[in-house]
Amino acid sequence: MDRDIQIIWDIEDDPQGNIQHIAEHDITVEEVEQVLLDPASQFASNRNPAGNKLTFGFTAAGRYLAVVWEHVGDDPLTVYPVTAYDAPEPRKRKAR
C-alpha cells in the first residue's frame, strides 16, 4: 500500500485492549496490519452509532478480514483498530 498510516495498539496484556479483542477472534496484530496497509483493501462506510470505519482485505495467508477502526488523526493518518473478524469474501462480478 505504501500508505502512510500509523496504527495504535494497546499494551498486549491489557484485558480490555484491542490486541486482546482481536485475539478473541483468532486474529493477530500482523494480520490486521496487513489488511490496513494493503492498497488493495477496500474501505467501506460503517453505519454504526460510534462512527467507526471498516476495511476489508486479505492477509498474506489469504484470510479475508473485516477490520473495524477509529480515525484518530491526520498527517500521518492515525488509526485505532477496535476489532477484526473473518468476513465472507466478496462475490466476483460476472462479465457481461
Biopython code that builds the backbone (N, CA, C, O; Angstrom):
import numpy as np
from Bio.PDB.StructureBuilder import StructureBuilder

atoms = [
    (1, "MET", "N", (0.816, -1.177, 0.000)),
    (1, "MET", "CA", (0.000, 0.000, 0.000)),
    (1, "MET", "C", (0.858, 1.238, 0.000)),
    (1, "MET", "O", (0.543, 2.212, -0.684)),
    (2, "ASP", "N", (1.910, 1.220, 0.736)),
    (2, "ASP", "CA", (2.728, 2.402, 0.919)),
    (2, "ASP", "C", (1.907, 3.555, 1.480)),
    (2, "ASP", "O", (2.240, 4.725, 1.290)),
    (3, "ARG", "N", (0.854, 3.211, 2.157)),
    (3, "ARG", "CA", (0.065, 4.235, 2.841)),
    (3, "ARG", "C", (0.858, 4.673, 4.046)),
    (3, "ARG", "O", (1.484, 3.856, 4.721)),
    (4, "ASP", "N", (0.833, 5.947, 4.311)),
    (4, "ASP", "CA", (1.485, 6.461, 5.499)),
    (4, "ASP", "C", (0.457, 6.424, 6.623)),
    (4, "ASP", "O", (-0.221, 7.412, 6.906)),
    (5, "ILE", "N", (0.362, 5.257, 7.255)),
    (5, "ILE", "CA", (-0.620, 5.048, 8.313)),
    (5, "ILE", "C", (0.096, 4.655, 9.586)),
    (5, "ILE", "O", (1.004, 3.824, 9.583)),
    (6, "GLN", "N", (-0.330, 5.266, 10.667)),
    (6, "GLN", "CA", (0.141, 4.859, 11.970)),
    (6, "GLN", "C", (-0.981, 4.107, 12.650)),
    (6, "GLN", "O", (-2.126, 4.558, 12.651)),
    (7, "ILE", "N", (-0.660, 2.957, 13.233)),
    (7, "ILE", "CA", (-1.650, 2.117, 13.878)),
    (7, "ILE", "C", (-1.353, 2.090, 15.364)),
    (7, "ILE", "O", (-0.233, 1.788, 15.777)),
    (8, "ILE", "N", (-2.358, 2.407, 16.167)),
    (8, "ILE", "CA", (-2.198, 2.455, 17.622)),
    (8, "ILE", "C", (-2.673, 1.136, 18.233)),
    (8, "ILE", "O", (-3.800, 0.697, 18.006)),
    (9, "TRP", "N", (-1.796, 0.525, 19.005)),
    (9, "TRP", "CA", (-2.127, -0.713, 19.708)),
    (9, "TRP", "C", (-2.036, -0.485, 21.211)),
    (9, "TRP", "O", (-1.156, 0.234, 21.683)),
    (10, "ASP", "N", (-2.941, -1.096, 21.955)),
    (10, "ASP", "CA", (-2.867, -1.077, 23.413)),
    (10, "ASP", "C", (-1.749, -2.027, 23.848)),
    (10, "ASP", "O", (-1.227, -2.791, 23.035)),
    (11, "ILE", "N", (-1.384, -1.977, 25.133)),
    (11, "ILE", "CA", (-0.373, -2.923, 25.600)),
    (11, "ILE", "C", (-0.954, -4.329, 25.502)),
    (11, "ILE", "O", (-2.150, -4.544, 25.699)),
    (12, "GLU", "N", (-0.087, -5.268, 25.195)),
    (12, "GLU", "CA", (-0.526, -6.619, 24.854)),
    (12, "GLU", "C", (-1.331, -7.309, 25.958)),
    (12, "GLU", "O", (-2.254, -8.066, 25.660)),
    (13, "ASP", "N", (-0.997, -7.062, 27.220)),
    (13, "ASP", "CA", (-1.697, -7.774, 28.285)),
    (13, "ASP", "C", (-2.873, -6.994, 28.879)),
    (13, "ASP", "O", (-3.404, -7.387, 29.917)),
    (14, "ASP", "N", (-3.288, -5.898, 28.240)),
    (14, "ASP", "CA", (-4.464, -5.154, 28.683)),
    (14, "ASP", "C", (-5.705, -5.973, 28.342)),
    (14, "ASP", "O", (-6.007, -6.149, 27.161)),
    (15, "PRO", "N", (-6.442, -6.485, 29.348)),
    (15, "PRO", "CA", (-7.588, -7.346, 29.064)),
    (15, "PRO", "C", (-8.712, -6.639, 28.304)),
    (15, "PRO", "O", (-9.546, -7.298, 27.682)),
    (16, "GLN", "N", (-8.742, -5.325, 28.347)),
    (16, "GLN", "CA", (-9.763, -4.555, 27.627)),
    (16, "GLN", "C", (-9.218, -3.943, 26.336)),
    (16, "GLN", "O", (-9.926, -3.200, 25.656)),
    (17, "GLY", "N", (-7.968, -4.249, 25.997)),
    (17, "GLY", "CA", (-7.311, -3.623, 24.862)),
    (17, "GLY", "C", (-7.655, -4.254, 23.530)),
    (17, "GLY", "O", (-8.252, -5.329, 23.458)),
    (18, "ASN", "N", (-7.259, -3.549, 22.470)),
    (18, "ASN", "CA", (-7.590, -4.008, 21.123)),
    (18, "ASN", "C", (-6.834, -5.281, 20.725)),
    (18, "ASN", "O", (-7.347, -6.069, 19.930)),
    (19, "ILE", "N", (-5.646, -5.495, 21.252)),
    (19, "ILE", "CA", (-4.911, -6.718, 20.921)),
    (19, "ILE", "C", (-5.661, -7.935, 21.451)),
    (19, "ILE", "O", (-5.809, -8.938, 20.752)),
    (20, "GLN", "N", (-6.126, -7.838, 22.680)),
    (20, "GLN", "CA", (-6.888, -8.945, 23.261)),
    (20, "GLN", "C", (-8.212, -9.145, 22.530)),
    (20, "GLN", "O", (-8.663, -10.275, 22.346)),
    (21, "HIS", "N", (-8.830, -8.036, 22.114)),
    (21, "HIS", "CA", (-10.124, -8.141, 21.435)),
    (21, "HIS", "C", (-9.992, -8.867, 20.093)),
    (21, "HIS", "O", (-10.818, -9.721, 19.771)),
    (22, "ILE", "N", (-8.963, -8.538, 19.312)),
    (22, "ILE", "CA", (-8.808, -9.240, 18.034)),
    (22, "ILE", "C", (-8.384, -10.691, 18.262)),
    (22, "ILE", "O", (-8.746, -11.576, 17.486)),
    (23, "ALA", "N", (-7.615, -10.932, 19.330)),
    (23, "ALA", "CA", (-7.184, -12.294, 19.638)),
    (23, "ALA", "C", (-8.384, -13.186, 19.960)),
    (23, "ALA", "O", (-8.343, -14.392, 19.712)),
    (24, "GLU", "N", (-9.441, -12.608, 20.505)),
    (24, "GLU", "CA", (-10.664, -13.376, 20.782)),
    (24, "GLU", "C", (-11.270, -13.924, 19.495)),
    (24, "GLU", "O", (-12.034, -14.889, 19.531)),
    (25, "HIS", "N", (-10.936, -13.317, 18.365)),
    (25, "HIS", "CA", (-11.420, -13.766, 17.058)),
    (25, "HIS", "C", (-10.346, -14.554, 16.308)),
    (25, "HIS", "O", (-10.451, -14.782, 15.102)),
    (26, "ASP", "N", (-9.298, -14.970, 17.057)),
    (26, "ASP", "CA", (-8.169, -15.721, 16.474)),
    (26, "ASP", "C", (-7.483, -14.955, 15.354)),
    (26, "ASP", "O", (-7.105, -15.527, 14.331)),
    (27, "ILE", "N", (-7.329, -13.650, 15.563)),
    (27, "ILE", "CA", (-6.665, -12.781, 14.593)),
    (27, "ILE", "C", (-5.469, -12.141, 15.281)),
    (27, "ILE", "O", (-5.528, -11.816, 16.466)),
    (28, "THR", "N", (-4.386, -11.962, 14.538)),
    (28, "THR", "CA", (-3.167, -11.383, 15.092)),
    (28, "THR", "C", (-3.019, -9.910, 14.698)),
    (28, "THR", "O", (-3.667, -9.422, 13.772)),
    (29, "VAL", "N", (-2.153, -9.233, 15.427)),
    (29, "VAL", "CA", (-1.803, -7.847, 15.106)),
    (29, "VAL", "C", (-1.279, -7.771, 13.675)),
    (29, "VAL", "O", (-1.650, -6.871, 12.921)),
    (30, "GLU", "N", (-0.425, -8.709, 13.307)),
    (30, "GLU", "CA", (0.164, -8.706, 11.969)),
    (30, "GLU", "C", (-0.903, -8.810, 10.884)),
    (30, "GLU", "O", (-0.807, -8.139, 9.857)),
    (31, "GLU", "N", (-1.917, -9.645, 11.102)),
    (31, "GLU", "CA", (-2.979, -9.796, 10.113)),
    (31, "GLU", "C", (-3.773, -8.499, 9.950)),
    (31, "GLU", "O", (-4.104, -8.105, 8.831)),
    (32, "VAL", "N", (-4.075, -7.841, 11.062)),
    (32, "VAL", "CA", (-4.797, -6.559, 10.999)),
    (32, "VAL", "C", (-3.954, -5.536, 10.246)),
    (32, "VAL", "O", (-4.474, -4.807, 9.401)),
    (33, "GLU", "N", (-2.670, -5.477, 10.543)),
    (33, "GLU", "CA", (-1.793, -4.526, 9.859)),
    (33, "GLU", "C", (-1.695, -4.827, 8.364)),
    (33, "GLU", "O", (-1.646, -3.907, 7.548)),
    (34, "GLN", "N", (-1.666, -6.106, 8.004)),
    (34, "GLN", "CA", (-1.616, -6.461, 6.587)),
    (34, "GLN", "C", (-2.841, -5.916, 5.857)),
    (34, "GLN", "O", (-2.718, -5.381, 4.755)),
    (35, "VAL", "N", (-4.011, -6.048, 6.458)),
    (35, "VAL", "CA", (-5.244, -5.556, 5.831)),
    (35, "VAL", "C", (-5.236, -4.034, 5.754)),
    (35, "VAL", "O", (-5.536, -3.464, 4.705)),
    (36, "LEU", "N", (-4.896, -3.373, 6.854)),
    (36, "LEU", "CA", (-4.946, -1.911, 6.868)),
    (36, "LEU", "C", (-3.916, -1.268, 5.952)),
    (36, "LEU", "O", (-4.158, -0.184, 5.420)),
    (37, "LEU", "N", (-2.787, -1.908, 5.762)),
    (37, "LEU", "CA", (-1.713, -1.321, 4.972)),
    (37, "LEU", "C", (-1.720, -1.732, 3.502)),
    (37, "LEU", "O", (-0.934, -1.211, 2.711)),
    (38, "ASP", "N", (-2.586, -2.648, 3.135)),
    (38, "ASP", "CA", (-2.640, -3.135, 1.759)),
    (38, "ASP", "C", (-3.461, -2.187, 0.884)),
    (38, "ASP", "O", (-4.627, -1.931, 1.187)),
    (39, "PRO", "N", (-2.878, -1.663, -0.189)),
    (39, "PRO", "CA", (-3.627, -0.746, -1.058)),
    (39, "PRO", "C", (-4.810, -1.412, -1.756)),
    (39, "PRO", "O", (-5.715, -0.722, -2.225)),
    (40, "ALA", "N", (-4.815, -2.745, -1.831)),
    (40, "ALA", "CA", (-5.927, -3.452, -2.470)),
    (40, "ALA", "C", (-7.123, -3.630, -1.529)),
    (40, "ALA", "O", (-8.209, -4.004, -1.969)),
    (41, "SER", "N", (-6.924, -3.365, -0.243)),
    (41, "SER", "CA", (-8.036, -3.479, 0.706)),
    (41, "SER", "C", (-9.106, -2.453, 0.389)),
    (41, "SER", "O", (-8.824, -1.378, -0.138)),
    (42, "GLN", "N", (-10.339, -2.805, 0.721)),
    (42, "GLN", "CA", (-11.484, -1.961, 0.395)),
    (42, "GLN", "C", (-12.028, -1.279, 1.642)),
    (42, "GLN", "O", (-12.318, -1.931, 2.646)),
    (43, "PHE", "N", (-12.163, 0.033, 1.568)),
    (43, "PHE", "CA", (-12.744, 0.818, 2.648)),
    (43, "PHE", "C", (-14.259, 0.833, 2.463)),
    (43, "PHE", "O", (-14.749, 0.987, 1.344)),
    (44, "ALA", "N", (-14.991, 0.676, 3.546)),
    (44, "ALA", "CA", (-16.453, 0.744, 3.485)),
    (44, "ALA", "C", (-16.940, 1.637, 4.614)),
    (44, "ALA", "O", (-16.362, 1.649, 5.701)),
    (45, "SER", "N", (-17.997, 2.377, 4.354)),
    (45, "SER", "CA", (-18.548, 3.185, 5.431)),
    (45, "SER", "C", (-19.318, 2.270, 6.362)),
    (45, "SER", "O", (-19.998, 1.346, 5.914)),
    (46, "ASN", "N", (-19.213, 2.519, 7.630)),
    (46, "ASN", "CA", (-19.876, 1.716, 8.641)),
    (46, "ASN", "C", (-20.954, 2.583, 9.262)),
    (46, "ASN", "O", (-20.664, 3.683, 9.734)),
    (47, "ARG", "N", (-22.159, 2.124, 9.272)),
    (47, "ARG", "CA", (-23.280, 2.935, 9.745)),
    (47, "ARG", "C", (-23.579, 2.742, 11.223)),
    (47, "ARG", "O", (-24.726, 2.892, 11.641)),
    (48, "ASN", "N", (-22.587, 2.418, 12.008)),
    (48, "ASN", "CA", (-22.859, 2.252, 13.432)),
    (48, "ASN", "C", (-22.823, 3.601, 14.142)),
    (48, "ASN", "O", (-22.215, 4.548, 13.642)),
    (49, "PRO", "N", (-23.469, 3.698, 15.305)),
    (49, "PRO", "CA", (-23.539, 4.981, 16.019)),
    (49, "PRO", "C", (-22.178, 5.538, 16.434)),
    (49, "PRO", "O", (-22.027, 6.751, 16.581)),
    (50, "ALA", "N", (-21.194, 4.673, 16.623)),
    (50, "ALA", "CA", (-19.872, 5.137, 17.052)),
    (50, "ALA", "C", (-19.118, 5.814, 15.914)),
    (50, "ALA", "O", (-18.143, 6.525, 16.158)),
    (51, "GLY", "N", (-19.553, 5.603, 14.683)),
    (51, "GLY", "CA", (-18.892, 6.222, 13.537)),
    (51, "GLY", "C", (-17.578, 5.574, 13.164)),
    (51, "GLY", "O", (-16.750, 6.197, 12.500)),
    (52, "ASN", "N", (-17.370, 4.331, 13.579)),
    (52, "ASN", "CA", (-16.135, 3.634, 13.232)),
    (52, "ASN", "C", (-16.053, 3.371, 11.738)),
    (52, "ASN", "O", (-17.067, 3.351, 11.040)),
    (53, "LYS", "N", (-14.848, 3.173, 11.263)),
    (53, "LYS", "CA", (-14.577, 2.872, 9.862)),
    (53, "LYS", "C", (-14.400, 1.360, 9.715)),
    (53, "LYS", "O", (-14.181, 0.650, 10.697)),
    (54, "LEU", "N", (-14.497, 0.886, 8.485)),
    (54, "LEU", "CA", (-14.410, -0.539, 8.218)),
    (54, "LEU", "C", (-13.567, -0.757, 6.964)),
    (54, "LEU", "O", (-13.792, -0.124, 5.932)),
    (55, "THR", "N", (-12.597, -1.657, 7.070)),
    (55, "THR", "CA", (-11.755, -2.006, 5.929)),
    (55, "THR", "C", (-11.769, -3.514, 5.763)),
    (55, "THR", "O", (-11.594, -4.260, 6.726)),
    (56, "PHE", "N", (-11.981, -3.958, 4.514)),
    (56, "PHE", "CA", (-11.973, -5.378, 4.175)),
    (56, "PHE", "C", (-10.737, -5.675, 3.349)),
    (56, "PHE", "O", (-10.361, -4.904, 2.467)),
    (57, "GLY", "N", (-10.102, -6.818, 3.650)),
    (57, "GLY", "CA", (-8.946, -7.180, 2.851)),
    (57, "GLY", "C", (-8.399, -8.540, 3.212)),
    (57, "GLY", "O", (-8.833, -9.185, 4.166)),
    (58, "PHE", "N", (-7.421, -8.956, 2.408)),
    (58, "PHE", "CA", (-6.799, -10.261, 2.579)),
    (58, "PHE", "C", (-5.497, -10.142, 3.365)),
    (58, "PHE", "O", (-4.768, -9.156, 3.254)),
    (59, "THR", "N", (-5.228, -11.170, 4.157)),
    (59, "THR", "CA", (-3.940, -11.280, 4.828)),
    (59, "THR", "C", (-2.973, -11.968, 3.871)),
    (59, "THR", "O", (-3.374, -12.446, 2.809)),
    (60, "ALA", "N", (-1.715, -12.014, 4.245)),
    (60, "ALA", "CA", (-0.707, -12.679, 3.415)),
    (60, "ALA", "C", (-1.027, -14.161, 3.246)),
    (60, "ALA", "O", (-0.653, -14.770, 2.243)),
    (61, "ALA", "N", (-1.721, -14.742, 4.226)),
    (61, "ALA", "CA", (-2.074, -16.163, 4.164)),
    (61, "ALA", "C", (-3.390, -16.403, 3.416)),
    (61, "ALA", "O", (-3.833, -17.545, 3.294)),
    (62, "GLY", "N", (-4.014, -15.335, 2.916)),
    (62, "GLY", "CA", (-5.235, -15.483, 2.144)),
    (62, "GLY", "C", (-6.518, -15.411, 2.944)),
    (62, "GLY", "O", (-7.597, -15.667, 2.410)),
    (63, "ARG", "N", (-6.419, -15.075, 4.192)),
    (63, "ARG", "CA", (-7.601, -14.927, 5.049)),
    (63, "ARG", "C", (-8.266, -13.589, 4.735)),
    (63, "ARG", "O", (-7.575, -12.578, 4.609)),
    (64, "TYR", "N", (-9.593, -13.562, 4.606)),
    (64, "TYR", "CA", (-10.313, -12.330, 4.291)),
    (64, "TYR", "C", (-10.926, -11.795, 5.582)),
    (64, "TYR", "O", (-11.751, -12.458, 6.211)),
    (65, "LEU", "N", (-10.511, -10.581, 5.971)),
    (65, "LEU", "CA", (-10.930, -10.000, 7.237)),
    (65, "LEU", "C", (-11.661, -8.680, 7.060)),
    (65, "LEU", "O", (-11.475, -7.966, 6.075)),
    (66, "ALA", "N", (-12.486, -8.383, 8.033)),
    (66, "ALA", "CA", (-13.058, -7.053, 8.203)),
    (66, "ALA", "C", (-12.377, -6.461, 9.425)),
    (66, "ALA", "O", (-12.337, -7.088, 10.483)),
    (67, "VAL", "N", (-11.840, -5.252, 9.281)),
    (67, "VAL", "CA", (-11.180, -4.570, 10.390)),
    (67, "VAL", "C", (-11.979, -3.306, 10.702)),
    (67, "VAL", "O", (-12.159, -2.443, 9.843)),
    (68, "VAL", "N", (-12.451, -3.211, 11.934)),
    (68, "VAL", "CA", (-13.181, -2.033, 12.398)),
    (68, "VAL", "C", (-12.176, -1.146, 13.116)),
    (68, "VAL", "O", (-11.429, -1.613, 13.976)),
    (69, "TRP", "N", (-12.159, 0.157, 12.755)),
    (69, "TRP", "CA", (-11.167, 1.060, 13.341)),
    (69, "TRP", "C", (-11.731, 2.458, 13.530)),
    (69, "TRP", "O", (-12.703, 2.859, 12.890)),
    (70, "GLU", "N", (-11.081, 3.184, 14.435)),
    (70, "GLU", "CA", (-11.427, 4.578, 14.695)),
    (70, "GLU", "C", (-10.373, 5.482, 14.066)),
    (70, "GLU", "O", (-9.180, 5.184, 14.110)),
    (71, "HIS", "N", (-10.821, 6.577, 13.487)),
    (71, "HIS", "CA", (-9.909, 7.594, 12.963)),
    (71, "HIS", "C", (-9.434, 8.430, 14.143)),
    (71, "HIS", "O", (-10.245, 9.017, 14.859)),
    (72, "VAL", "N", (-8.121, 8.484, 14.347)),
    (72, "VAL", "CA", (-7.555, 9.224, 15.479)),
    (72, "VAL", "C", (-7.006, 10.575, 15.029)),
    (72, "VAL", "O", (-7.178, 11.576, 15.725)),
    (73, "GLY", "N", (-6.351, 10.610, 13.875)),
    (73, "GLY", "CA", (-5.764, 11.861, 13.413)),
    (73, "GLY", "C", (-5.258, 11.759, 11.984)),
    (73, "GLY", "O", (-5.266, 10.698, 11.360)),
    (74, "ASP", "N", (-4.814, 12.918, 11.492)),
    (74, "ASP", "CA", (-4.287, 13.010, 10.133)),
    (74, "ASP", "C", (-2.817, 13.418, 10.172)),
    (74, "ASP", "O", (-2.319, 13.912, 11.184)),
    (75, "ASP", "N", (-2.133, 13.200, 9.047)),
    (75, "ASP", "CA", (-0.768, 13.663, 8.811)),
    (75, "ASP", "C", (0.231, 13.206, 9.852)),
    (75, "ASP", "O", (0.746, 14.044, 10.592)),
    (76, "PRO", "N", (0.529, 11.932, 9.948)),
    (76, "PRO", "CA", (0.010, 10.875, 9.100)),
    (76, "PRO", "C", (-1.351, 10.389, 9.613)),
    (76, "PRO", "O", (-1.738, 10.641, 10.755)),
    (77, "LEU", "N", (-2.057, 9.685, 8.727)),
    (77, "LEU", "CA", (-3.311, 9.069, 9.123)),
    (77, "LEU", "C", (-3.011, 8.140, 10.292)),
    (77, "LEU", "O", (-2.143, 7.272, 10.197)),
    (78, "THR", "N", (-3.727, 8.323, 11.386)),
    (78, "THR", "CA", (-3.532, 7.508, 12.581)),
    (78, "THR", "C", (-4.851, 6.820, 12.899)),
    (78, "THR", "O", (-5.898, 7.463, 12.985)),
    (79, "VAL", "N", (-4.785, 5.494, 13.072)),
    (79, "VAL", "CA", (-5.990, 4.709, 13.307)),
    (79, "VAL", "C", (-5.824, 3.837, 14.542)),
    (79, "VAL", "O", (-4.717, 3.455, 14.919)),
    (80, "TYR", "N", (-6.957, 3.537, 15.154)),
    (80, "TYR", "CA", (-7.002, 2.650, 16.313)),
    (80, "TYR", "C", (-7.917, 1.479, 15.957)),
    (80, "TYR", "O", (-9.135, 1.650, 15.902)),
    (81, "PRO", "N", (-7.350, 0.285, 15.712)),
    (81, "PRO", "CA", (-8.197, -0.873, 15.418)),
    (81, "PRO", "C", (-9.039, -1.227, 16.645)),
    (81, "PRO", "O", (-8.513, -1.372, 17.748)),
    (82, "VAL", "N", (-10.333, -1.361, 16.444)),
    (82, "VAL", "CA", (-11.245, -1.699, 17.527)),
    (82, "VAL", "C", (-11.416, -3.209, 17.611)),
    (82, "VAL", "O", (-11.331, -3.798, 18.689)),
    (83, "THR", "N", (-11.657, -3.824, 16.460)),
    (83, "THR", "CA", (-11.807, -5.269, 16.389)),
    (83, "THR", "C", (-11.575, -5.712, 14.952)),
    (83, "THR", "O", (-11.432, -4.890, 14.047)),
    (84, "ALA", "N", (-11.542, -7.003, 14.764)),
    (84, "ALA", "CA", (-11.428, -7.587, 13.425)),
    (84, "ALA", "C", (-12.076, -8.955, 13.472)),
    (84, "ALA", "O", (-12.123, -9.606, 14.516)),
    (85, "TYR", "N", (-12.572, -9.376, 12.327)),
    (85, "TYR", "CA", (-13.226, -10.681, 12.261)),
    (85, "TYR", "C", (-13.174, -11.216, 10.839)),
    (85, "TYR", "O", (-13.010, -10.466, 9.876)),
    (86, "ASP", "N", (-13.319, -12.542, 10.731)),
    (86, "ASP", "CA", (-13.378, -13.160, 9.415)),
    (86, "ASP", "C", (-14.650, -12.696, 8.719)),
    (86, "ASP", "O", (-15.711, -12.607, 9.337)),
    (87, "ALA", "N", (-14.536, -12.405, 7.443)),
    (87, "ALA", "CA", (-15.679, -11.926, 6.671)),
    (87, "ALA", "C", (-15.837, -12.794, 5.431)),
    (87, "ALA", "O", (-14.865, -13.376, 4.948)),
    (88, "PRO", "N", (-17.061, -12.883, 4.914)),
    (88, "PRO", "CA", (-17.237, -13.625, 3.657)),
    (88, "PRO", "C", (-16.553, -12.874, 2.521)),
    (88, "PRO", "O", (-16.622, -11.648, 2.436)),
    (89, "GLU", "N", (-15.900, -13.620, 1.662)),
    (89, "GLU", "CA", (-15.229, -12.990, 0.531)),
    (89, "GLU", "C", (-16.249, -12.370, -0.406)),
    (89, "GLU", "O", (-17.355, -12.885, -0.571)),
    (90, "PRO", "N", (-15.861, -11.250, -1.021)),
    (90, "PRO", "CA", (-16.804, -10.608, -1.954)),
    (90, "PRO", "C", (-17.031, -11.496, -3.174)),
    (90, "PRO", "O", (-16.147, -12.233, -3.608)),
    (91, "ARG", "N", (-18.230, -11.401, -3.703)),
    (91, "ARG", "CA", (-18.539, -12.156, -4.924)),
    (91, "ARG", "C", (-17.891, -11.466, -6.106)),
    (91, "ARG", "O", (-17.805, -10.239, -6.169)),
    (92, "LYS", "N", (-17.444, -12.271, -7.024)),
    (92, "LYS", "CA", (-16.875, -11.706, -8.251)),
    (92, "LYS", "C", (-18.020, -11.385, -9.195)),
    (92, "LYS", "O", (-18.968, -12.161, -9.321)),
    (93, "ARG", "N", (-17.928, -10.240, -9.857)),
    (93, "ARG", "CA", (-18.962, -9.853, -10.814)),
    (93, "ARG", "C", (-18.832, -10.676, -12.081)),
    (93, "ARG", "O", (-17.725, -10.966, -12.537)),
    (94, "LYS", "N", (-19.949, -11.043, -12.635)),
    (94, "LYS", "CA", (-19.940, -11.796, -13.877)),
    (94, "LYS", "C", (-19.716, -10.850, -15.048)),
    (94, "LYS", "O", (-20.258, -9.745, -15.085)),
    (95, "ALA", "N", (-18.919, -11.296, -15.990)),
    (95, "ALA", "CA", (-18.694, -10.490, -17.203)),
    (95, "ALA", "C", (-19.955, -10.515, -18.049)),
    (95, "ALA", "O", (-20.638, -11.536, -18.144)),
    (96, "ARG", "N", (-20.248, -9.401, -18.647)),
    (96, "ARG", "CA", (-21.469, -9.323, -19.475)),
    (96, "ARG", "C", (-21.161, -9.615, -20.905)),
    (96, "ARG", "O", (-22.060, -9.596, -21.747)),
]
sb = StructureBuilder()
sb.init_structure("model")
sb.init_model(0)
sb.init_chain("A")
sb.init_seg("    ")
for serial, (resi, resn, name, xyz) in enumerate(atoms, 1):
    if name == "N":
        sb.init_residue(resn, " ", resi, " ")
    sb.init_atom(name, np.array(xyz, "f"), 0.0, 1.0, " ", f" {name:<3s}", serial, name[0])
structure = sb.get_structure()
